[in-house]
Amino acid sequence: MKIAVLGATGTAGRLVVRAARAADHDVVEASRASGVDLHTGAGLSDAIAGCDAVIDASNPFPTDPAGDVVSAFADASRRVADACEQTGVRALVHLSICNIDAAAFDEFDYYVAKRAQEKVVTASSVPHAIVRSAQWMEFALNPAAVEQSHDRVLVQDWFIQPIAVATVADVLVETCTDRRHRDIAGPEQIRLPDLTGRYLRAIDDHRKVEGVAAPFPEVSEGVLLASPNTEILGPGPTEWLAGLEHG
Ligand SMILES: NC(=O)c1ccc[n+]([C@@H]2O[C@H](COP(=O)([O-])OP(=O)(O)OC[C@H]3O[C@@H](n4cnc5c(N)ncnc54)[C@H](OP(=O)(O)O)[C@@H]3O)[C@@H](O)[C@H]2O)c1
């Protein structure tokens, strides 16, 4: 199968490219670095022409930091869906986030933007599947919840059930073939300050980690944890961190 990976240079995208190649697929890597801009559509149709499947692992924040995140994300997804329709792509696999429908996130622009993307993909006539992932182990240093300085790291008290991004990448590649919607999370619940502290120690970084309040109390109270229909996929934090320590 020939698969285009949108966001191929990103945290998820890099591992999706690796997973797709490991599964013997031909891969087209697409991002602005390779001349594909989802804000304008430049290069998009050319990049995905002839592909059987497209995995959208992009994160198309507006170029202007004051820009409207919701319309930037929705418009990018619309361009992707339109280009898939025009070029005859047979599977569009869209990467999203678990539990974004919760009312707690109604005022959280980023999750509202992810909801808007899902709506665009669902409404399109391209055969598609949405993979909703829990936060990643790699979220341990995500600037959305973690603020770093030279001697300390402030971490919002998110209560999460993290999954390794390598696992997410494998699921995205499988989904090109079976086109099943999936909700996926890791096997253990953990508080983000704990995960960040353990991650930093594993990479021999001894800055002080301090927990701070999350922007919405629900995030600390479990709104992001796996729901009953979520698939649980390892590794858990201990095994994942051991993998880092052993290189
Ligand atoms: N972090 C988590 O825990 C988590 C959990 C579940 C789902 N997700 C979702 O996973 C997706 C990927 O996240 P990530 O952290 O891997 O993203 P990332 O590291 O920020 O990478 C974003 C990718 O998108 C590309 N990109 C950004 N703007 C673009 C544009 N205008 N046109 C074309 N390409 C563009 C970037 O490449 P260029 O800069 O070269 O364009 C890069 O390859 C996001 O949709 C996120 O919501 C994240």
The ligand as an SDF file (V2000), in Angstrom:
LIG
                    3D

 48 52  0  0  0  0  0  0  0  0999 V2000
    0.3320   15.0020   22.3370 N   0  0  0  0  0  0  0  0  0  0  0  0
   -0.5650   14.0990   22.6560 C   0  0  0  0  0  0  0  0  0  0  0  0
   -0.5350   13.5210   23.7660 O   0  0  0  0  0  0  0  0  0  0  0  0
   -1.6480   13.7320   21.6590 C   0  0  0  0  0  0  0  0  0  0  0  0
   -2.5890   12.7610   22.0040 C   0  0  0  0  0  0  0  0  0  0  0  0
   -3.5490   12.3990   21.0570 C   0  0  0  0  0  0  0  0  0  0  0  0
   -3.5660   12.9910   19.7970 C   0  0  0  0  0  0  0  0  0  0  0  0
   -2.6590   13.9720   19.5100 N   0  0  0  0  0  0  0  0  0  0  0  0
   -2.7330   14.5840   18.1530 C   0  0  0  0  0  0  0  0  0  0  0  0
   -1.6410   14.1510   17.3680 O   0  0  0  0  0  0  0  0  0  0  0  0
   -1.4430   15.0770   16.2970 C   0  0  0  0  0  0  0  0  0  0  0  0
    0.0420   15.2740   16.0770 C   0  0  0  0  0  0  0  0  0  0  0  0
    0.6050   15.8540   17.2290 O   0  0  0  0  0  0  0  0  0  0  0  0
    2.1910   15.9890   17.3850 P   0  0  0  0  0  0  0  0  0  0  0  0
    2.4460   16.3780   18.8030 O   0  0  0  0  0  0  0  0  0  0  0  0
    2.8600   14.8040   16.7840 O   0  0  0  0  0  0  0  0  0  0  0  0
    2.4520   17.2660   16.4580 O   0  0  0  0  0  0  0  0  0  0  0  0
    3.8400   18.0400   16.2800 P   0  0  0  0  0  0  0  0  0  0  0  0
    4.9690   17.3050   16.9040 O   0  0  0  0  0  0  0  0  0  0  0  0
    3.5710   19.4530   16.6520 O   0  0  0  0  0  0  0  0  0  0  0  0
    4.0470   17.9360   14.7050 O   0  0  0  0  0  0  0  0  0  0  0  0
    3.1390   18.5810   13.8560 C   0  0  0  0  0  0  0  0  0  0  0  0
    3.3730   18.1280   12.4320 C   0  0  0  0  0  0  0  0  0  0  0  0
    2.4260   18.8230   11.6080 O   0  0  0  0  0  0  0  0  0  0  0  0
    3.1480   19.5300   10.6030 C   0  0  0  0  0  0  0  0  0  0  0  0
    2.4470   20.7840   10.3200 N   0  0  0  0  0  0  0  0  0  0  0  0
    2.1720   21.7860   11.1840 C   0  0  0  0  0  0  0  0  0  0  0  0
    1.5300   22.7850   10.5400 N   0  0  0  0  0  0  0  0  0  0  0  0
    1.4150   22.3930    9.2420 C   0  0  0  0  0  0  0  0  0  0  0  0
    0.8660   22.9770    8.0730 C   0  0  0  0  0  0  0  0  0  0  0  0
    0.3000   24.2060    8.0950 N   0  0  0  0  0  0  0  0  0  0  0  0
    0.9170   22.2960    6.9130 N   0  0  0  0  0  0  0  0  0  0  0  0
    1.4990   21.0650    6.8600 C   0  0  0  0  0  0  0  0  0  0  0  0
    2.0250   20.4470    7.9320 N   0  0  0  0  0  0  0  0  0  0  0  0
    1.9910   21.1000    9.1110 C   0  0  0  0  0  0  0  0  0  0  0  0
    4.5540   19.7740   11.1870 C   0  0  0  0  0  0  0  0  0  0  0  0
    5.5580   19.8670   10.1980 O   0  0  0  0  0  0  0  0  0  0  0  0
    6.0530   21.2410    9.5440 P   0  0  0  0  0  0  0  0  0  0  0  0
    6.3230   22.1900   10.6770 O   0  0  0  0  0  0  0  0  0  0  0  0
    7.2620   20.8440    8.7280 O   0  0  0  0  0  0  0  0  0  0  0  0
    4.9350   21.7020    8.6900 O   0  0  0  0  0  0  0  0  0  0  0  0
    4.7600   18.4440   11.9220 C   0  0  0  0  0  0  0  0  0  0  0  0
    5.1760   17.4570   11.0140 O   0  0  0  0  0  0  0  0  0  0  0  0
   -2.1920   16.3530   16.7080 C   0  0  0  0  0  0  0  0  0  0  0  0
   -3.3320   16.4730   15.8820 O   0  0  0  0  0  0  0  0  0  0  0  0
   -2.6080   16.0990   18.1400 C   0  0  0  0  0  0  0  0  0  0  0  0
   -3.8580   16.6770   18.4380 O   0  0  0  0  0  0  0  0  0  0  0  0
   -1.7040   14.3440   20.3820 C   0  0  0  0  0  0  0  0  0  0  0  0
  1  2  1  0
  2  3  2  0
  2  4  1  0
  4  5  1  0
  4 48  2  0
  5  6  2  0
  6  7  1  0
  7  8  2  0
  8  9  1  0
  8 48  1  0
  9 10  1  0
  9 46  1  0
 10 11  1  0
 11 12  1  0
 11 44  1  0
 12 13  1  0
 13 14  1  0
 14 15  2  0
 14 16  1  0
 14 17  1  0
 17 18  1  0
 18 19  2  0
 18 20  1  0
 18 21  1  0
 21 22  1  0
 22 23  1  0
 23 24  1  0
 23 42  1  0
 24 25  1  0
 25 26  1  0
 25 36  1  0
 26 27  1  0
 26 35  1  0
 27 28  2  0
 28 29  1  0
 29 30  1  0
 29 35  2  0
 30 31  1  0
 30 32  2  0
 32 33  1  0
 33 34  2  0
 34 35  1  0
 36 37  1  0
 36 42  1  0
 37 38  1  0
 38 39  2  0
 38 40  1  0
 38 41  1  0
 42 43  1  0
 44 45  1  0
 44 46  1  0
 46 47  1  0
M  CHG  2   8   1  16  -1
M  END
$$$$
